[in-house]
């Protein structure tokens, strides 16, 4: 996930103006064997990147992990449907 934050910071410093960057994720699970599933979101790192590096314009999941709906992640992460129905119009505006 850290690459998205770097992909925003470097071009902004190079071109000297804000860039809009979003992340779209298919899911947040990692399958172990046939019956074990674990989430891959490193929540502490995400919050450090968001608060101390830069904030992305949106993080969207097609299959959101359970933490997405809890504080403070629900302020940063949304279901993909919200991008398609609402946020994409805001991203297109200057």
C-alpha positions as CSV (number, residue, x, y, z in Angstrom):
1,X,0.0,0.0,0.0
2,X,2.9,2.4,0.6
3,X,3.6,2.7,-3.1
4,X,0.3,4.7,-3.6
5,X,1.5,7.3,-1.2
6,X,4.9,7.6,-2.9
7,X,3.1,7.8,-6.3
8,X,1.4,10.9,-5.0
9,X,4.3,12.6,-3.2
10,X,6.9,12.3,-5.9
11,X,4.9,13.8,-8.8
12,X,3.6,16.6,-6.6
13,X,7.1,17.6,-5.7
14,X,8.3,17.3,-9.3
15,X,5.4,19.3,-10.9
16,X,4.9,21.5,-7.9
17,X,1.1,21.1,-7.7
18,X,-1.4,18.7,-6.2
19,X,-2.1,15.4,-7.8
20,X,-5.2,13.3,-7.3
21,X,-4.5,9.7,-6.4
22,X,-6.9,7.0,-5.4
23,X,-6.4,3.3,-4.5
24,X,-8.7,0.6,-5.8
25,X,-8.5,-2.8,-4.2
26,X,-10.2,-6.0,-5.2
27,X,-10.2,-7.5,-1.7
28,X,-8.2,-7.6,1.5
29,X,-8.0,-11.2,2.3
30,X,-5.2,-13.7,2.0
31,X,-6.1,-17.4,1.9
32,X,-4.2,-19.9,3.9
33,X,-4.8,-23.5,3.0
34,X,-8.4,-24.3,2.3
35,X,-10.2,-23.0,5.4
36,X,-8.1,-20.1,6.8
37,X,-8.5,-16.5,5.8
38,X,-6.7,-13.4,7.2
39,X,-6.9,-9.7,6.4
40,X,-3.9,-8.1,4.8
41,X,-4.6,-4.5,5.8
42,X,-1.7,-3.2,8.0
43,X,-3.9,-0.6,9.7
44,X,-1.2,1.1,11.7
45,X,0.9,1.7,8.6
46,X,-2.0,3.0,6.7
47,X,-2.8,5.6,9.4
48,X,0.9,6.7,9.7
49,X,1.1,7.2,5.9
50,X,-2.3,9.1,5.8
51,X,-1.5,11.3,8.8
52,X,2.2,12.0,8.3
53,X,3.0,11.6,4.6
54,X,-0.1,12.6,2.6
55,X,-3.7,11.8,2.4
56,X,-5.1,10.1,-0.7
57,X,-8.3,11.3,-2.4
58,X,-9.8,7.9,-1.8
59,X,-9.3,4.2,-1.0
60,X,-11.9,2.0,-2.5
61,X,-12.6,-1.8,-2.0
62,X,-14.7,-4.1,-4.1
63,X,-14.7,-6.5,-1.2
64,X,-14.0,-4.4,1.9
65,X,-12.3,-5.9,5.0
66,X,-14.3,-5.6,8.3
67,X,-12.1,-2.8,9.6
68,X,-13.2,-0.4,6.8
69,X,-16.4,0.3,8.6
70,X,-14.8,1.1,12.0
71,X,-13.3,4.3,13.3
72,X,-11.0,5.8,12.0
73,X,-10.8,3.8,8.8
74,X,-14.4,4.7,7.7
75,X,-13.1,8.3,7.2
76,X,-10.6,7.1,4.6
77,X,-11.9,3.9,3.0
78,X,-15.1,3.3,1.1
79,X,-16.8,0.6,-1.0
80,X,-16.1,0.8,-4.7
81,X,-19.7,1.6,-5.4
82,X,-19.3,5.0,-3.7
83,X,-16.6,5.9,-6.2
84,X,-18.8,5.0,-9.2
85,X,-22.0,6.6,-7.9
86,X,-20.6,9.7,-6.2
87,X,-16.9,10.4,-5.7
88,X,-15.8,10.1,-9.4
89,X,-17.6,13.4,-10.2
90,X,-15.7,15.1,-7.4
91,X,-12.4,13.7,-8.6
92,X,-13.0,15.1,-12.1
93,X,-13.5,18.6,-10.9
94,X,-10.4,20.9,-10.6
